[in-house]
């Protein structure tokens, strides 16, 4: 099940997201989601949560 969230970013970040999303041929919202997910992996938040789920 998908959940929608709304985020607020600065004008500069928005412009950067728009520029990069055009270059990659992706929607800005999809790019922002992918970046958020990648950062969560980098911080090992997803791995820890999955690991905790297995222990329970």
CORQUI-V231423 format. One record per residue. OMEGA is omega as a letter, one per 30 degrees, with the letter a starting at -180 (NA if undefined). Layout:
omega
OMEGA
OMEGA
//
This chain:
omega
l
l
l
l
l
l
l
l
l
l
a
l
l
l
l
l
l
a
a
a
l
a
a
a
a
l
l
a
l
l
l
l
l
l
l
l
l
l
l
l
l
l
a
l
a
a
l
a
l
l
l
l
a
a
a
NA
//
